[in-house]
Amino acid sequence: MIVHKFRYASLKKIVSSKNAKVFIMIENISNQLNLGRILRLSYSLNINGIILSNNKYVSITSFIERVSTGFATETPIAYSDNIMQSLNYLKSNGFLIIGTSRHGTINLSKFRFKYPCVLVLGNEERGIQPSTNKLCDYILFIHSKYSINIVDSTAIFLYEMFKQIY
């Protein structure tokens, strides 16, 4: 049996990059297909780095690399053992922390992104953890009739960011 070993970047390295403008942090995602699709979207919309929480559900596998059509290796991905410490580190380096939730307080269509920033995405069912919410500078929502799949909502958030940057 062949074991896949993905090479993660360090958070310090991606934060110190001259391109460190827009990151996404994915907290406790549980579906490999969703993660692969988010990685592909992130690369397509010029996200500079991705931070994955240390969770029991998903890590980068050869399956996720295939779903991302190879883009999992194109955008630096850091692995965080402690989301709270990582968010505090990002804040101390001038990053705005922007949470996403169907229970958010600011409609995405009214929000103007400031950079550098981190867009925090939560688990497919539970969303962002309450402790993570407390560290967010803003919590955005998408006005919609029904709940939206994490990949679809990520596409909407990232496209709005992309429009405002480029």
N, C-alpha and C positions, 0 to 999 in steps of 0.2 A: 504494500500500500504506500502511495506517495503522499506525504504530508505537505500541504501548501504553507509556505512561510512568507507572509507579506512584510515588506520593509516599511515600517512607519517612520515618519519624520518626527523630530522633536518639536514640541510647541515653541520653545525658545527660538529654534531655527526658522520656523515659518513666520513668527512674529517679527523677527529681525530682518526678514527679507525686504528688499526695496519695494516689492510689489504688495506688501502687507496692507491691503486696503479693505477687503471684504472677505470675511470668513463665515462659514456656517458651523454650528455645533449641533450634533445630533445626539440626543439623550435617550438611551435605552431603546433604540429602534429594534423591532423584533422580527422583521420580515426581510430576508435576503434579497428578494426581488425588488422591494421598495428601496433598499439601500443602493443596489446597483443602478436603479433608475435615477435616484437622487444624485449619485456620483456623475452620471452622464449629463444630467441637467446642469450640475455645478460647473463642469468643464465647459459646456456649451455657452454658459452665461458668464464666463470669466471670473468665477469665484477663485480667490487666491489661496485658500486653504480650508481644510475640513478637520474638525475635531470630533472624534467619536468617544463616547463615554465607555468606560470599562463596564461591560455588562455581560450577563450570562447568555444573551440571545445571539448576537451577531458580531462577527469580526470579518475582516476581508478574506475571502476565499477565492479559489479559482472560478467558482460559479458566479460570484459577485463581479469579478473582473470581466467575465464573459457578458453578463447582463449590462455592464457599463460600457460595453463594446471597446474595452481596453482602456477607457479613460480613468480607471481607478489608479493607474500609475502616472497619469499626467498632472493631476492636482495633488499637492502635498497633503498627506493625511496624517494627523497626529492622533495618538491614543491617550486618553486621559484616565488616570486611575482615580482622580478626584475632581469632579466637575466644579465644585465650589472653589477649590484652589486655582483651577484653570481660569475660571471667570474672574476671580480677583486679580490674577496675574495679567489677564487681558485688560481689565479696568486700569490697573496701575501703569499700563503701557498706552493709555489714551483711547482704548477701544470703547465705543458705545455698545451696550449689551441690549439687544432687542429680542424680546420673547415673542412667540407666536402662540395664540390660543383662541379657540372659539369663544372664550370668555374674556378676551382682551378688552382694553379700555379705549383704544384708538383704532379707528377704521383705517386700514391700509391705504385706501384711496385719498385720505386726508394727510398722510404722513410724508414728511420730507426727510430722506435719509441724510445723515451726516457721517463722515468717514474719518478715521477707520471705524468699522463696526463689525459686530458678530450677530448673525441671525440664529437664534436658538430654536431648534425644532424638537418636539417631544415624541414620546412613544405613541404609536398608532392608536391605542385605546385610551391611555391615561393622560396623554399630553405631557407637558413639562411638570416636573416635580415642584411642589409648593416651595421648597427651599431654594430651588433655582429661580422661580418667579420673583422671590424677594431680592435677588441680585440684578434683575433686569431693570434698565433705565426706563424702558417702555415695553408695553405688551400690546401687540397689534392683533387685529382680527380681520377676517375677510367677510364682508357682508354677503351672506348667501342664504338661500331658502333651507338648505339641508347641510348636514355635516359633509365635509369634503375629505377625500382620501389624502393621506400625507404627501404622496407624490404630486397630486394635482395642486394642493395648496402650496407646496414648495415651489412648483413651477410659477404660480401666480406671484408669490412673494419675490422670488428671484428675478422674474421678468420686470417687476416694478422697480427693483433695485437697479437692474441693468439699464432700464430707460432713464433713470435719474443720473446714472454715472456717465453713460456714453451718449 
